[in-house]
Amino acid sequence: MNAIIKTGGKQYLVNEGSIIYVEKIDTEPGKKIVFDEVLMLDGKIGNPLITNAKVEGEVLKHGKQRKIRIFKYTQKSRASRRNQGHRQPYTKVEIKKIG
């Protein structure tokens, strides 16, 4: 059974037993989480959401992704060089039940 859920401003294609990395959710590891915004369920497309459809998952852990480097540079000007880093927080979720 496939479903497309929406969380954190992004859409994810999920199956039962799949593991996804989503934007950070304030839930403790080991707790259950329910995604109510289901856009598609087994080929049925909602307008825009499917009513009475839920996807249940379990939070496995929280973490931060690899650091990315941001370098801003303006040519012919020695004063405008900037180096910056960023690590995006995430939540690792295992999908338990689609219904």
Summary of the structure (lengths in Angstrom):
residues: 99
radius of gyration: 18.5
end to end distance: 8.9
largest distance: 59.2
contacts: 244
relative contact order: 0.30
helix: 0%
strand: 60%
